[in-house]
Amino acid sequence: MTTITVYSTPSCPYCVKIKDWLDSEDLEYTEHNVAEDQEKAMEMVKKTGQRGVPQTVVEKDGEENIVVGFQPQKIQELVE
């Protein structure tokens, strides 16, 4: 099973783009608004060491892969 988590903020245009892309590909994901949820913001930084958004975590077969920024091709490769 593959799970996708997107850490984003409402003011980030690339966050909107990655969510629109995921929707267009019919890929289910969980979104965390790190502008409003400090706990999730800290979780994101702990996982990646970075504060920039979007950050997409693709978990497949127990392995977490993190994609920083708008990189739909990389996410697609990880999902397949």
C-alpha positions as protocol buffer text, in pm:
chain_id: "A"
residue {
  index: 1
  type: MET
  ca { x: 0 y: 0 z: 0 }
}
residue {
  index: 2
  type: THR
  ca { x: 118 y: 350 z: -83 }
}
residue {
  index: 3
  type: THR
  ca { x: 36 y: 656 z: 124 }
}
residue {
  index: 4
  type: ILE
  ca { x: 102 y: 1015 z: 25 }
}
residue {
  index: 5
  type: THR
  ca { x: 128 y: 1306 z: 266 }
}
residue {
  index: 6
  type: VAL
  ca { x: 164 y: 1668 z: 155 }
}
residue {
  index: 7
  type: TYR
  ca { x: 294 y: 1936 z: 390 }
}
residue {
  index: 8
  type: SER
  ca { x: 182 y: 2272 z: 256 }
}
residue {
  index: 9
  type: THR
  ca { x: 67 y: 2626 z: 325 }
}
residue {
  index: 10
  type: PRO
  ca { x: -233 y: 2810 z: 176 }
}
residue {
  index: 11
  type: SER
  ca { x: -16 y: 3091 z: 34 }
}
residue {
  index: 12
  type: CYS
  ca { x: 224 y: 2862 z: -155 }
}
residue {
  index: 13
  type: PRO
  ca { x: 147 y: 2843 z: -530 }
}
residue {
  index: 14
  type: TYR
  ca { x: 353 y: 2525 z: -575 }
}
residue {
  index: 15
  type: CYS
  ca { x: 154 y: 2362 z: -294 }
}
residue {
  index: 16
  type: VAL
  ca { x: -164 y: 2430 z: -489 }
}
residue {
  index: 17
  type: LYS
  ca { x: -3 y: 2295 z: -807 }
}
residue {
  index: 18
  type: ILE
  ca { x: 111 y: 1968 z: -646 }
}
residue {
  index: 19
  type: LYS
  ca { x: -233 y: 1910 z: -490 }
}
residue {
  index: 20
  type: ASP
  ca { x: -402 y: 1984 z: -824 }
}
residue {
  index: 21
  type: TRP
  ca { x: -165 y: 1741 z: -994 }
}
residue {
  index: 22
  type: LEU
  ca { x: -233 y: 1468 z: -735 }
}
residue {
  index: 23
  type: ASP
  ca { x: -607 y: 1524 z: -782 }
}
residue {
  index: 24
  type: SER
  ca { x: -574 y: 1504 z: -1162 }
}
residue {
  index: 25
  type: GLU
  ca { x: -390 y: 1172 z: -1126 }
}
residue {
  index: 26
  type: ASP
  ca { x: -657 y: 1040 z: -885 }
}
residue {
  index: 27
  type: LEU
  ca { x: -393 y: 990 z: -616 }
}
residue {
  index: 28
  type: GLU
  ca { x: -527 y: 1008 z: -263 }
}
residue {
  index: 29
  type: TYR
  ca { x: -326 y: 1207 z: -13 }
}
residue {
  index: 30
  type: THR
  ca { x: -336 y: 1358 z: 332 }
}
residue {
  index: 31
  type: GLU
  ca { x: -263 y: 1729 z: 358 }
}
residue {
  index: 32
  type: HIS
  ca { x: -113 y: 1906 z: 656 }
}
residue {
  index: 33
  type: ASN
  ca { x: -128 y: 2285 z: 663 }
}
residue {
  index: 34
  type: VAL
  ca { x: 197 y: 2368 z: 841 }
}
residue {
  index: 35
  type: ALA
  ca { x: 104 y: 2737 z: 862 }
}
residue {
  index: 36
  type: GLU
  ca { x: -176 y: 2648 z: 1107 }
}
residue {
  index: 37
  type: ASP
  ca { x: -49 y: 2324 z: 1262 }
}
residue {
  index: 38
  type: GLN
  ca { x: 276 y: 2384 z: 1450 }
}
residue {
  index: 39
  type: GLU
  ca { x: 304 y: 2017 z: 1550 }
}
residue {
  index: 40
  type: LYS
  ca { x: 293 y: 1907 z: 1186 }
}
residue {
  index: 41
  type: ALA
  ca { x: 540 y: 2182 z: 1094 }
}
residue {
  index: 42
  type: MET
  ca { x: 785 y: 2046 z: 1350 }
}
residue {
  index: 43
  type: GLU
  ca { x: 721 y: 1691 z: 1225 }
}
residue {
  index: 44
  type: MET
  ca { x: 803 y: 1803 z: 870 }
}
residue {
  index: 45
  type: VAL
  ca { x: 1128 y: 1972 z: 972 }
}
residue {
  index: 46
  type: LYS
  ca { x: 1228 y: 1669 z: 1181 }
}
residue {
  index: 47
  type: LYS
  ca { x: 1173 y: 1436 z: 883 }
}
residue {
  index: 48
  type: THR
  ca { x: 1350 y: 1647 z: 623 }
}
residue {
  index: 49
  type: GLY
  ca { x: 1557 y: 1912 z: 794 }
}
residue {
  index: 50
  type: GLN
  ca { x: 1390 y: 2169 z: 568 }
}
residue {
  index: 51
  type: ARG
  ca { x: 1120 y: 2430 z: 618 }
}
residue {
  index: 52
  type: GLY
  ca { x: 1022 y: 2494 z: 255 }
}
residue {
  index: 53
  type: VAL
  ca { x: 694 y: 2368 z: 113 }
}
residue {
  index: 54
  type: PRO
  ca { x: 553 y: 2172 z: -53 }
}
residue {
  index: 55
  type: GLN
  ca { x: 703 y: 1858 z: 87 }
}
residue {
  index: 56
  type: THR
  ca { x: 551 y: 1531 z: -25 }
}
residue {
  index: 57
  type: VAL
  ca { x: 614 y: 1207 z: 159 }
}
residue {
  index: 58
  type: VAL
  ca { x: 548 y: 890 z: -37 }
}
residue {
  index: 59
  type: GLU
  ca { x: 545 y: 580 z: 182 }
}
residue {
  index: 60
  type: LYS
  ca { x: 551 y: 251 z: -3 }
}
residue {
  index: 61
  type: ASP
  ca { x: 640 y: -94 z: 129 }
}
residue {
  index: 62
  type: GLY
  ca { x: 746 y: 58 z: 462 }
}
residue {
  index: 63
  type: GLU
  ca { x: 992 y: 300 z: 301 }
}
residue {
  index: 64
  type: GLU
  ca { x: 949 y: 677 z: 320 }
}
residue {
  index: 65
  type: ASN
  ca { x: 1063 y: 890 z: 30 }
}
residue {
  index: 66
  type: ILE
  ca { x: 1053 y: 1268 z: 55 }
}
residue {
  index: 67
  type: VAL
  ca { x: 1008 y: 1498 z: -241 }
}
residue {
  index: 68
  type: VAL
  ca { x: 1072 y: 1867 z: -178 }
}
residue {
  index: 69
  type: GLY
  ca { x: 913 y: 2118 z: -414 }
}
residue {
  index: 70
  type: PHE
  ca { x: 696 y: 2066 z: -720 }
}
residue {
  index: 71
  type: GLN
  ca { x: 830 y: 1744 z: -872 }
}
residue {
  index: 72
  type: PRO
  ca { x: 535 y: 1545 z: -1008 }
}
residue {
  index: 73
  type: GLN
  ca { x: 758 y: 1318 z: -1219 }
}
residue {
  index: 74
  type: LYS
  ca { x: 951 y: 1206 z: -912 }
}
residue {
  index: 75
  type: ILE
  ca { x: 630 y: 1143 z: -717 }
}
residue {
  index: 76
  type: GLN
  ca { x: 491 y: 940 z: -1009 }
}
residue {
  index: 77
  type: GLU
  ca { x: 808 y: 726 z: -1015 }
}
residue {
  index: 78
  type: LEU
  ca { x: 779 y: 659 z: -642 }
}
residue {
  index: 79
  type: VAL
  ca { x: 412 y: 564 z: -666 }
}
residue {
  index: 80
  type: GLU
  ca { x: 457 y: 318 z: -953 }
}
